[in-house]
Amino acid sequence: MDTSALPATATPHLPNWLPLLAAFFALYVIWGSTYLVIRIGVAHWPPLLMAGLRFLIAGTLLLGWLRLRGMPWPTVRETAAAAVIGILLLGVGNGGVTLAEHWGVTSGIAALSVATVPLFTLLFGLLWGQRNTLLEWAGIALGLVGIALLNLGDTMSATPLGAAVILLAAAAWAFGSIWSRYLPLPRGAMASAVEMLVAGAALLGASYLSGERLQHWPALGGWLALGYLVLFGSLIGFSAYLYLLGRVRPAAATSYAYVNPVVAVLLGTLFVDERIGPVEMLAMLVIVGAVVLIGVPQWRQR
């Protein structure tokens, strides 16, 4: 299955490494910045409504672009598979992050919690017969210690519901990522379009059923946050992720997990005066170390 979201012939006049460099920049910096932008956005929008609009708009734009380029409609089977993955990755995954930040989890801690995705990925891989090395098991154990430390910190202990939701979001993203390898997803970026459309519709439905209502028209900052998440977080960031999955080692594509927290913490400290305590800092070092341990065997295998 071709999971690339960008056509291989899009930049024939550029060096081979330049599109890869741009994609890694999108994953490291742009995705790292989305945690701060979500924090800003939920001050203006109900969280599920904002997440739903983000993916519905992005999915509609991407689908329209693909159809203009002659991309065929996916089959019913492919659409159903993409719908399931969209619910897991974007609905529960990104939607959970948005809810957690609305409930008080800071952008840096949110990014750090999502850095546990590689741990969950290894654990869920066992369901499909994946065997982990001793080094990977050591990374899982160390990561669990990091999660425990994180929940001892002031931020997570003050928002237990947010802590539970964001860990559920990380687990859903990991499970969906593993399962997607075995499902008949649409080719290329069409998978992203369907996933975003289905997740957007599901999140808007959840927003309505949960009683979210837009009490007043969002200020300019709210619209700018939504626009940034649509264009950079969804269309560019998610496409870059799929592009890398089709062209580099899995360990390299998922290396954003130990870069995003650092970016998010720095941006949160600089722009919204977030603070990370010594326990959270220790947890960050432990979790990032665990993710590095997990990535080492994958690099060696390739």
Residue pairs with C-beta under 8 A, 6 or more apart in sequence:
1 184
1 185
1 187
2 187
2 188
2 246
3 185
3 188
3 191
3 242
3 245
3 246
4 188
4 242
4 243
4 245
4 246
4 247
5 188
5 189
5 192
5 238
5 239
5 240
5 241
5 242
5 243
6 19
6 189
6 239
6 240
6 243
7 188
10 19
11 18
11 19
19 243
20 244
20 247
20 248
22 240
23 240
23 241
23 243
23 244
24 240
24 244
26 232
26 236
26 237
26 240
26 241
27 237
27 240
27 241
27 244
27 253
27 255
27 256
27 259
27 260
28 256
28 259
28 260
28 263
29 263
30 232
30 233
30 236
30 237
30 240
31 233
31 237
31 241
31 256
31 260
32 111
32 256
32 259
32 260
32 261
32 262
32 263
32 264
32 267
33 232
33 263
33 264
33 267
34 228
34 229
34 232
34 233
34 237
35 97
35 101
35 107
35 108
35 110
35 111
35 260
35 264
35 267
35 268
36 107
36 264
36 267
36 268
36 271
36 272
37 225
37 228
37 229
37 233
38 97
38 98
38 101
38 107
38 110
38 225
38 229
39 101
39 106
39 107
39 110
39 268
39 272
40 221
40 222
40 225
40 272
41 50
41 98
41 222
41 225
41 226
41 229
42 50
42 98
42 101
42 102
43 221
43 222
44 218
44 219
44 221
44 222
44 223
44 225
45 53
45 214
45 218
45 222
45 225
45 226
46 207
46 212
46 213
46 214
47 95
47 98
47 99
47 101
47 102
47 212
48 95
48 98
48 99
48 203
48 204
48 206
48 207
48 210
48 212
49 203
49 204
49 207
49 212
49 214
50 98
50 225
50 226
50 229
51 94
51 95
51 98
51 200
51 203
52 95
52 199
52 200
52 201
52 202
52 203
52 204
52 205
52 206
52 207
53 200
53 204
53 226
54 94
54 200
54 226
54 229
54 230
54 233
54 234
55 86
55 90
55 94
55 196
55 197
55 199
55 200
55 203
55 234
56 196
56 197
56 200
56 201
56 204
57 200
57 230
58 196
58 200
58 230
58 231
58 234
58 235
58 238
59 192
59 193
59 194
59 195
59 196
59 197
59 198
59 199
59 200
60 197
61 230
61 235
62 189
62 192
62 193
62 196
62 235
62 239
63 190
63 193
63 194
63 197
66 189
66 190
66 193
71 187
71 188
71 189
71 190
74 82
74 186
74 187
74 190
74 191
74 194
75 184
75 186
77 184
78 184
78 185
78 186
78 190
78 191
78 194
79 186
79 194
81 180
81 183
81 184
81 185
82 185
82 186
82 190
82 191
82 194
82 195
82 198
83 194
83 195
83 198
84 176
84 179
84 183
85 176
85 179
85 180
85 183
85 185
85 191
85 195
86 194
86 195
86 196
86 197
86 198
86 199
86 202
87 176
87 198
87 199
87 202
88 172
88 173
88 175
88 176
88 179
89 172
89 173
89 176
89 177
89 180
89 195
89 199
90 195
90 196
90 199
90 200
91 198
91 199
91 202
91 203
91 206
92 168
92 169
92 172
92 173
93 169
93 170
93 172
93 173
93 176
94 169
94 199
95 169
95 199
95 203
95 206
96 165
96 166
96 168
96 169
96 172
97 110
97 114
97 166
97 169
99 162
99 165
100 110
100 113
100 159
100 162
100 163
100 165
100 166
100 169
101 107
101 110
101 162
103 159
103 161
103 162
103 165
104 155
104 158
104 159
104 162
105 113
105 155
105 156
105 159
105 162
105 163
105 166
106 155
106 268
106 274
106 276
107 264
107 267
107 268
107 272
107 274
108 261
108 264
108 265
108 268
108 269
108 274
108 276
108 280
109 150
109 153
109 155
109 156
109 276
109 280
110 166
110 264
111 260
111 261
111 263
111 264
111 265
112 150
112 261
112 264
112 265
112 280
112 283
112 284
112 287
113 147
113 150
113 156
113 163
113 166
113 167
113 169
113 170
114 166
114 169
114 170
114 173
114 257
114 260
114 261
115 257
115 258
115 260
115 261
115 287
115 288
115 291
116 143
116 146
116 147
116 167
116 170
116 287
117 170
117 173
117 174
117 177
117 254
117 257
118 139
118 143
118 174
118 254
118 257
118 291
118 294
118 295
119 139
119 140
119 143
119 144
119 174
119 290
119 291
119 294
120 170
120 171
120 173
120 174
120 175
121 174
121 177
121 178
121 254
122 130
122 132
122 136
122 139
122 140
122 294
123 140
123 174
124 171
124 174
124 175
124 178
125 132
125 178
126 132
127 178
128 178
128 182
132 140
133 297
135 293
135 294
135 296
135 297
136 293
136 294
136 297
138 293
139 290
139 291
139 292
139 293
139 294
140 290
140 294
142 286
142 289
142 290
142 293
143 286
143 287
143 290
143 291
143 294
145 286
145 290
146 283
146 284
146 286
146 287
146 289
146 290
147 167
147 283
147 287
149 279
149 280
149 282
149 283
149 286
150 156
150 163
150 279
150 280
150 283
150 287
151 157
151 163
152 279
152 283
153 277
153 279
153 280
153 283
154 277
154 279
154 280
155 276
155 277
155 280
156 162
156 163
156 280
157 163
185 191
186 194
188 242
189 239
189 242
191 242
192 238
192 239
192 242
196 234
196 238
218 226
241 253
241 256
244 252
244 253
245 253
249 298
249 299
249 302
250 298
251 295
251 298
251 299
251 302
252 299
254 295
255 295
257 291
258 287
258 288
258 291
258 292
261 284
261 287
261 288
262 284
262 288
265 274
265 276
265 284
268 274
269 275
269 276
276 284
